[in-house]
Amino acid sequence: MDGSRVVVVLPAGGCSMRMNTDTPKQYMTILNRPLLSYTIEAFERISWVEQIIVVTAKEQIEFVNKEILPKYGHSKTCITEGGTTRHHSIYNGVKHIASVFVGKPDIVVVHDAVRPFVDEHLLGELVSEAKRHGASAAIRPLVSTVIAVNKEGFLDESLERSKYRASETPQTFQYDIIKSAYEKCSDYDFEFGTECLHLALQYTGTSAKLVEGSSDLWKVTYKKDFYAAEGILKERSTSVRLLYKNEESIACTVHSALEAAGIKTNKEIISNNDISTMTHNCLVLVHDVNTAMDTIKQLHNTEGQRVTANCGSIIIHVLQIAATSERFSLHRKFQNLMRECSRETRDTCVNGVLFEGSSMEDKMCAIIQNLIRDRNIVFTGQVFLVGEI
């Protein structure tokens, strides 16, 4: 970056009428983590973003302050109360800058709280363009043709799609421009206006430089969007560490299957039962019968508290068992241990996979793949049996 001081305003006061749910979509959870937190994280990981201001409804302020910001370590983020409309909320966020920002920022970024995918390169380009031209924004080609309808419900006209673009966020403004535009707004603008770029043009004469953005800029508006965001976030956040001690052939089989499925996996030997450096959010441990119980207990005694800080993580314990009468006793012990471990962890799914013989390895690997992709806390404590058990 060019040294510009950047602050982000995230309006997050929507009530999700189009989502048709009681919970505002910005607080709906993916991998047991609110969607809003992913959007905040996307900006916090950009080193040159100095401050993020979340603007939300009064009744949600305590929840965000107590349940989101500290829990997910959002150290660059603060919160302020929103208004009755989107423009009122953005203006409240702009006004709040003076209360929390040392000095005056160069650029204000306005971004929807329900757009969790933020590209640093694009944001940097938008900031640079705003510094040169006063304002800049991301756009996308129109997917559908826009038509005008008359009062009787008949076609009035059709717009030439090639001439128009969809306005997206992030949108970037020089601080003085966005502040001045809102200070001059009419009550009608605050109540019915939808486009910050238009306000900057109307009240400050600033014509925004428009920059083509990627397909990731879409907004979570409907349930189908939420499911799409969930799938993308799960895929992007998957980080697998595969540990084994004696069962190398099984570990190699699992590793090959995960890699073939596009799940990047680090395979390592457990050295002297040292499992104190768990940094991935998906842990797969391949055990042998003789050491399984002790290793599992050690993991959850030493790592449980820290692993649970990584919301949406999963620990999968894999064990091959022999087709003897003792397998029923082992299954009961394994099931009880998984339940005990799941009670000791929070926000981390703990599962066991028992399988009988090499003929069941393909199915065992398929179960592990699906557990990693889904990482559903509902299934924590469950043991999956593969074979004639």
Phi, psi and omega in degrees: 000167185265015180091004178296141176270123191238133174234145183247135174247122180248099173292123186223041184252009182295156183251003172062044178298321182285339176280342179057052179218152180288331180271123176306139189299332179293344179252359173292148190257142170236124186055042176063025181225133183298144179304321179305321182297324178295321179294316177301314181300322181300326178274323182294332180284351176272113191299326185274359170278116187273325186211143176236130180244116176268127180249115186222172181295150184305319183289349180258353185299313181297320179298314180295317182294326185259328189252346182244302186300309181286325185296323184253014172066038181276082189281341182261012189243139173229176186225148174217163185282139179274182179247193184281341178228171180300317181293322175300318181294316179298317179297320176300320178295318178296317179295327183289341181305318182297336182277336188238347185256129179281119184083211181231130179289156174279316188230137173251126176260127174253125185214141179290135182294343182257027170242089189282353185255109183237122180267124183298320181297314179298315180299319178299320178294319179295320178297316180297318180292323178294324178294326180278321190247353180101326180202154178205157181204156177276142177228163175221152176298148175290137178274318180247154176288139179265130180236154175256139183245136179278179185296335181272000179087016178256160179298129177260309176200163178237130181279146177285108190301326183294340181272349188241159179224156174275129178279128181238181168239156015288150169237138186237142183219146166296139186307312183296329181288310181293324178295314180295320181299316180288327178295334182263357184297148173273166176300324179297318179300315181296325185277320189239350180292150180234344190239114178299323181299322180293321178297318179297321179290315185292320189256346178233356181071019182266116177265118187289140171281124185260135185235129179295127179254177181274173180289352180282357187280359186297157185257138176285104184242314181248170181300324180297327177292322180297317180295322178295316178298320179300314180296317181293316181295321178297315181295315183290331185269357183288122178221111191252134171240123182253119183244143176209165177237297183252335186269064186294321183296320178293317179300320179295321178297314179296316181300314180297319181294319180293316179297320179295332179274004179083016179257104183294130188224133173264120181257128183218156173273138172285114182266115180053040180057023179278104180234039185266007182237047181283107182243351181271158181268356174231114180248126176242118181246121177263116186256161165252160188300324187288329186243359188304308186297315181294318181296318180297316179297320180296316180302311186282339174284324185262335188246347187309311185295319184282324179298322183293343177291339178269091186299137180085016180272165180216144174238124182242121178259122185247133183214127174271134181237153181276153181277066178237172181296337181289347183294332180291320177294319179295321178299316180297316179297318181295317179297316179297321180292320178297319179295319179296315180296322181293329178289333182277345182254160180226129181067010178240128179276131179242122181228156173240147175231113176255132179222151184252110171077158183294337180293344181259006186295322180298316180292320177301315180295322179296321178296316179298316178303314182290324177296319180295316182291323184275313180046053184266119183297340179301329184268007182298140181089355183272148176246130180258127184257130181236114180129184180276076185254000000 
